[in-house]
């Protein structure tokens, strides 16, 4: 909750989601739709460090619908969150192993009397069990709002959250059998029963979206008994600085054409009777700074860059990492400004730690 409060105060697109909520189990046969999963992420982003408190939280409908004129989807998403049950391991009153079933939100209000459809709000409260789970969580994932809203596969979104939760652990992996995989990604038991189909429809599609939109890459290994796949192991690796810049560019672009870019198709725009390649997208309007990366030490006058190095560099000397960053980027470093500079520096620090471990 302290991290969530700090990220909310800082502003920007990053927010913290408790690991306990990411790893929560759905009741067998149930899972949230992609739109409901996005709404839940926005609720957690909005609540920030106050998510554990017994109080209502509020968000504008305009911040949810993302350009859609109608609010019918919001009503459907709220109702889905109300009726979806989650399960966690618990103890009974006798101290025996038990399964606790509960919902995440206890009540909600949706304004229906709106002026022009632009002033509507929704209000909700998390259930006592959800607040307890959020408050007790000792792990968290830092997610990107644009990435969360950009995914078109619910399975990709779930795998993205699992990867972000494990990215900075000593072993950035997740391993489980087929039952655990279905539970983690919310895959119904009667869907994709053939593994070849599950690989094609779920794993490959999720990987392509994550590799395009996330600040890390995902690979997996199939563990077999004979010819049967019995377990899956996912490995999550931070992207290098150039790849992070491509991801920032992609998140700044409109979602139209994203599938074609992911598949490597050429985009073009018609000008007169000819065509020219489409540009790689405009630089984000949210400039964090107009300055270039400093030449000397980061310890004086560059608190933001220093903080990123200390937080994501795994305990290595920040100036040592900075020298490696300058050497790695070369002439490209002179062109970096604002959000792209921050993203590239953060990605390089994560990669430095991932490759070398702790000093």
C-alpha positions as CSV (number, residue, x, y, z in Angstrom):
1,X,0.0,0.0,0.0
2,X,2.9,2.3,0.6
3,X,4.2,1.7,-2.9
4,X,0.7,2.2,-4.3
5,X,0.4,5.5,-2.5
6,X,3.8,6.7,-3.7
7,X,3.1,5.8,-7.4
8,X,-0.3,7.6,-7.2
9,X,1.3,10.7,-5.7
10,X,4.0,10.6,-8.4
11,X,1.4,10.5,-11.2
12,X,1.9,8.9,-14.6
13,X,0.8,5.5,-15.9
14,X,2.4,3.2,-13.4
15,X,0.4,1.7,-10.5
16,X,0.9,-1.1,-8.0
17,X,-1.4,-4.2,-7.8
18,X,-1.2,-6.4,-4.8
19,X,0.3,-9.9,-5.4
20,X,-2.5,-11.4,-3.4
21,X,-5.1,-10.1,-5.9
22,X,-3.0,-11.1,-8.9
23,X,-2.7,-14.7,-7.7
24,X,-6.2,-15.0,-6.4
25,X,-8.1,-18.1,-7.6
26,X,-11.4,-18.1,-9.4
27,X,-14.1,-20.5,-8.4
28,X,-13.9,-23.4,-10.8
29,X,-15.6,-22.6,-14.1
30,X,-15.5,-18.8,-13.5
31,X,-13.2,-16.0,-14.6
32,X,-13.4,-12.3,-15.3
33,X,-13.8,-11.1,-18.8
34,X,-11.2,-8.8,-20.3
35,X,-13.3,-5.7,-19.8
36,X,-14.1,-6.6,-16.2
37,X,-10.4,-7.3,-15.6
38,X,-9.5,-3.9,-16.9
39,X,-12.2,-2.2,-14.7
40,X,-10.8,-4.0,-11.7
41,X,-7.3,-2.7,-12.6
42,X,-8.6,0.9,-12.9
43,X,-10.4,0.5,-9.5
44,X,-7.1,-0.6,-7.9
45,X,-5.2,2.2,-9.6
46,X,-7.8,4.8,-8.5
47,X,-8.0,3.5,-4.9
48,X,-4.1,3.6,-4.7
49,X,-2.8,3.3,-1.1
50,X,-6.3,3.6,0.3
51,X,-7.6,0.4,-1.2
52,X,-7.5,-1.4,2.2
53,X,-9.6,1.3,4.0
54,X,-13.3,0.9,4.8
55,X,-14.4,3.7,2.6
56,X,-16.0,4.3,-0.8
57,X,-13.9,5.0,-3.9
58,X,-14.9,6.9,-7.1
59,X,-14.0,7.1,-10.7
60,X,-15.4,8.9,-13.7
61,X,-17.2,6.9,-16.3
62,X,-15.3,8.8,-19.0
63,X,-12.0,7.3,-17.6
64,X,-13.4,3.8,-18.0
65,X,-15.2,3.8,-21.4
66,X,-12.2,5.1,-23.4
67,X,-14.1,6.8,-26.2
68,X,-17.2,4.7,-26.2
69,X,-20.3,6.9,-26.1
70,X,-22.6,4.5,-24.3
71,X,-22.3,3.4,-20.7
72,X,-24.0,0.0,-21.1
73,X,-20.6,-1.8,-20.9
74,X,-19.9,-0.2,-17.5
75,X,-23.1,-1.6,-16.1
76,X,-22.3,-5.0,-17.4
77,X,-18.8,-4.9,-16.0
78,X,-20.0,-3.8,-12.5
79,X,-22.5,-6.6,-12.4
80,X,-19.9,-9.1,-13.5
81,X,-17.6,-8.0,-10.7
82,X,-20.4,-8.3,-8.2
83,X,-21.3,-11.9,-9.1
84,X,-17.9,-13.4,-9.7
85,X,-16.6,-15.5,-6.8
86,X,-13.0,-15.8,-5.8
87,X,-11.4,-18.4,-3.6
88,X,-8.4,-18.4,-1.1
89,X,-7.0,-21.0,1.2
90,X,-8.0,-20.3,4.8
91,X,-8.6,-22.0,8.2
92,X,-11.9,-23.0,9.7
93,X,-13.0,-22.1,13.2
94,X,-11.6,-25.5,14.2
95,X,-8.2,-24.8,12.7
96,X,-8.8,-27.1,9.8
97,X,-7.8,-26.3,6.1
98,X,-10.7,-24.5,4.4
99,X,-11.6,-22.6,1.3
100,X,-12.9,-19.0,1.7
101,X,-15.3,-17.8,-1.1
102,X,-15.9,-14.1,-1.5
103,X,-16.5,-11.2,-3.9
104,X,-14.1,-8.3,-4.4
105,X,-16.7,-5.5,-4.2
106,X,-19.6,-5.3,-1.8
107,X,-21.6,-2.5,-3.2
108,X,-21.5,0.1,-6.0
109,X,-23.4,3.1,-7.2
110,X,-23.6,4.2,-10.8
111,X,-24.9,7.7,-11.7
112,X,-27.7,7.5,-14.2
113,X,-28.8,11.1,-14.3
114,X,-26.0,12.6,-16.4
115,X,-25.6,15.9,-18.2
116,X,-24.6,15.0,-21.8
117,X,-23.1,11.7,-20.6
118,X,-19.8,13.3,-19.6
119,X,-20.2,13.9,-15.8
120,X,-21.2,10.4,-14.7
121,X,-19.3,8.7,-11.9
122,X,-19.4,5.2,-10.3
123,X,-18.7,4.6,-6.6
124,X,-17.8,1.3,-5.0
125,X,-16.5,-0.3,-1.9
126,X,-14.3,-3.4,-1.6
127,X,-15.5,-6.2,0.6
128,X,-13.9,-6.7,4.1
129,X,-12.3,-9.9,2.8
130,X,-10.8,-8.1,-0.2
131,X,-9.5,-5.3,1.9
132,X,-7.9,-7.7,4.3
133,X,-6.3,-9.5,1.4
134,X,-5.0,-6.3,-0.1
135,X,-3.6,-5.0,3.2
136,X,-1.8,-8.2,4.1
137,X,-0.1,-8.6,0.7
138,X,3.6,-8.5,1.0
139,X,4.3,-8.6,-2.8
140,X,3.1,-6.3,-5.6
141,X,3.5,-5.8,-9.3
142,X,4.1,-2.4,-10.9
143,X,1.8,-2.3,-14.0
144,X,1.4,0.2,-16.8
145,X,-2.1,1.6,-17.3
146,X,-1.6,2.0,-21.1
147,X,-0.4,-1.6,-21.4
148,X,-3.3,-3.0,-19.2
149,X,-5.9,-1.1,-21.4
150,X,-4.1,-2.2,-24.6
151,X,-4.3,-6.0,-24.2
152,X,-6.9,-7.7,-26.4
153,X,-6.6,-11.1,-24.7
154,X,-7.6,-11.7,-21.1
155,X,-5.1,-14.5,-20.9
156,X,-2.3,-12.1,-22.0
157,X,-3.4,-9.6,-19.3
158,X,-3.3,-12.3,-16.6
159,X,0.2,-13.5,-17.8
160,X,1.4,-9.9,-17.9
161,X,0.4,-9.4,-14.3
162,X,2.1,-12.7,-13.3
163,X,5.2,-11.6,-15.1
164,X,5.3,-8.2,-13.5
165,X,4.9,-9.8,-10.1
166,X,7.9,-12.1,-10.6
167,X,10.2,-9.9,-12.7
168,X,12.5,-8.8,-9.9
169,X,12.6,-12.0,-7.9
170,X,15.8,-14.0,-7.8
171,X,14.2,-16.5,-10.1
172,X,11.8,-14.7,-12.4
173,X,9.8,-17.8,-13.3
174,X,6.4,-19.4,-12.8
175,X,5.9,-23.1,-13.0
176,X,2.8,-25.2,-12.7
177,X,0.9,-28.2,-14.1
178,X,-2.0,-27.9,-16.5
179,X,-4.5,-27.4,-13.7
180,X,-2.5,-24.7,-12.1
181,X,-2.0,-23.0,-15.5
182,X,-5.7,-22.9,-16.1
183,X,-6.4,-21.6,-12.6
184,X,-3.7,-18.8,-13.0
185,X,-4.9,-17.6,-16.4
186,X,-8.6,-18.2,-15.8
187,X,-9.0,-20.8,-18.6
188,X,-12.3,-22.8,-18.3
189,X,-11.7,-26.6,-17.9
190,X,-13.7,-27.4,-21.0
191,X,-11.9,-24.9,-23.3
192,X,-8.7,-25.8,-25.3
193,X,-8.6,-29.3,-23.9
194,X,-5.9,-30.2,-26.6
195,X,-2.5,-28.7,-25.6
196,X,-1.6,-27.9,-29.2
197,X,-4.8,-25.8,-29.4
198,X,-4.0,-24.2,-26.0
199,X,-0.5,-23.3,-27.2
200,X,-1.8,-21.7,-30.4
201,X,-4.8,-19.9,-29.0
202,X,-3.5,-18.9,-25.6
203,X,0.2,-19.1,-25.1
204,X,1.4,-17.8,-28.5
205,X,-1.1,-15.0,-28.6
206,X,-0.3,-13.9,-25.1
207,X,3.4,-13.9,-25.7
208,X,3.0,-11.8,-28.9
209,X,1.0,-9.2,-27.0
210,X,3.3,-9.1,-24.0
211,X,6.4,-8.8,-26.1
212,X,4.8,-5.9,-27.8
213,X,3.3,-4.0,-24.9
214,X,5.1,-5.0,-21.7
215,X,8.5,-3.8,-20.3
216,X,9.6,-7.4,-20.3
217,X,9.6,-10.5,-22.5
218,X,8.1,-13.9,-21.8
219,X,9.3,-17.4,-22.8
220,X,8.1,-20.8,-21.8
221,X,9.3,-24.3,-21.5
222,X,7.2,-27.4,-21.8
223,X,7.9,-30.3,-19.4
224,X,6.7,-33.6,-20.8
225,X,6.1,-37.1,-19.6
226,X,6.4,-39.1,-22.7
227,X,4.6,-37.2,-25.4
228,X,2.2,-35.5,-23.0
229,X,2.9,-31.9,-21.7
230,X,2.4,-32.1,-17.9
231,X,3.9,-28.8,-16.8
232,X,4.7,-25.3,-18.1
233,X,7.5,-23.0,-16.9
234,X,7.4,-19.3,-17.8
235,X,10.5,-17.2,-17.7
236,X,10.3,-13.4,-17.6
237,X,13.2,-11.1,-18.7
238,X,13.4,-7.3,-18.7
239,X,13.8,-5.7,-22.1
240,X,17.0,-3.8,-23.1
241,X,16.9,-0.1,-23.6
242,X,16.2,-0.2,-27.4
243,X,13.3,-2.6,-26.9
244,X,11.9,-0.5,-24.1
245,X,11.9,2.6,-26.5
246,X,10.0,0.6,-29.1
247,X,7.5,-0.4,-26.4
248,X,7.0,3.2,-25.3
249,X,6.5,4.2,-28.9
250,X,3.9,1.4,-29.4
251,X,2.0,2.4,-26.2
252,X,1.8,6.0,-27.5
253,X,0.3,4.9,-30.8
254,X,-3.4,4.3,-31.5
255,X,-4.4,0.7,-31.0
256,X,-5.6,0.6,-34.7
257,X,-3.0,-1.3,-36.6
258,X,-1.4,-2.8,-33.6
259,X,-2.1,-6.3,-34.7
260,X,-0.5,-5.6,-38.1
261,X,2.5,-4.1,-36.4
262,X,2.8,-7.1,-34.2
263,X,2.6,-9.5,-37.2
264,X,5.2,-7.4,-39.0
265,X,2.9,-6.1,-41.7
266,X,3.9,-2.9,-43.4
267,X,1.7,0.2,-42.7
268,X,1.4,3.0,-45.2
269,X,-0.6,6.1,-45.6
270,X,-1.7,7.4,-49.0
271,X,-0.5,10.8,-50.1
272,X,-1.8,12.0,-53.5
273,X,-1.4,9.0,-55.9
274,X,1.5,7.4,-54.0
275,X,2.1,5.9,-50.6
276,X,4.8,6.5,-47.9
277,X,5.6,4.3,-44.9
278,X,3.7,5.4,-41.7
279,X,5.8,7.1,-39.1
280,X,6.7,5.2,-35.9
281,X,4.4,7.4,-33.8
282,X,4.7,10.7,-32.2
283,X,6.7,11.2,-29.0
284,X,4.5,11.2,-25.9
285,X,3.1,14.5,-24.9
286,X,3.8,13.7,-21.2
287,X,7.3,15.0,-20.9
288,X,8.9,14.2,-17.6
289,X,11.9,16.3,-18.4
290,X,13.5,18.2,-21.4
291,X,17.1,17.4,-20.2
292,X,19.3,14.7,-21.8
293,X,21.1,12.0,-19.7
294,X,23.8,13.7,-17.6
295,X,27.5,13.3,-18.4
296,X,28.8,13.0,-14.9
297,X,27.7,11.5,-11.6
298,X,23.9,11.1,-10.9
299,X,24.4,11.7,-7.2
300,X,24.0,15.5,-7.4
301,X,21.0,17.2,-9.0
302,X,19.6,14.1,-10.7
303,X,17.4,12.7,-7.9
304,X,14.8,11.0,-10.3
305,X,17.5,9.1,-12.3
306,X,19.3,8.3,-9.1
307,X,16.2,6.9,-7.5
308,X,15.4,4.7,-10.5
309,X,19.0,3.3,-10.5
310,X,18.8,2.5,-6.8
311,X,15.4,0.9,-7.0
312,X,15.9,-1.2,-10.2
313,X,19.7,-1.7,-10.2
314,X,19.8,-4.5,-7.6
315,X,22.3,-2.7,-5.3
316,X,24.9,-2.0,-7.9
317,X,26.7,1.4,-7.9
318,X,24.4,3.7,-9.9
319,X,27.2,5.6,-11.6
320,X,28.7,2.3,-12.7
321,X,25.3,1.4,-14.3
322,X,25.1,4.9,-15.8
323,X,28.5,4.5,-17.5
324,X,27.3,1.2,-19.0
325,X,24.1,2.9,-20.1
326,X,26.0,5.6,-21.9
327,X,28.3,3.1,-23.6
328,X,25.4,0.9,-24.6
329,X,23.2,3.7,-26.1
330,X,26.1,5.6,-27.8
331,X,24.9,8.4,-30.1
332,X,21.2,7.4,-29.6
333,X,21.5,8.9,-26.0
334,X,21.6,12.4,-27.3
335,X,18.1,12.0,-28.9
336,X,16.4,10.7,-25.7
337,X,14.1,13.0,-23.7
338,X,11.4,12.8,-21.2
339,X,9.4,9.6,-20.8
340,X,11.5,7.7,-23.4
341,X,14.7,8.5,-21.5
342,X,13.2,7.4,-18.2
343,X,11.8,4.2,-19.7
344,X,15.2,3.4,-21.4
345,X,17.1,4.1,-18.2
346,X,14.8,2.0,-16.1
347,X,14.9,-0.9,-18.5
348,X,18.7,-0.8,-18.7
349,X,18.9,-0.9,-14.8
350,X,16.6,-3.9,-14.7
351,X,18.6,-5.7,-17.4
352,X,21.9,-4.9,-15.6
353,X,20.6,-6.5,-12.4
354,X,19.0,-9.5,-14.3
355,X,22.2,-10.3,-16.1
356,X,24.6,-9.9,-13.2
357,X,22.6,-10.6,-10.1
358,X,23.4,-8.8,-6.9
359,X,26.9,-7.4,-6.3
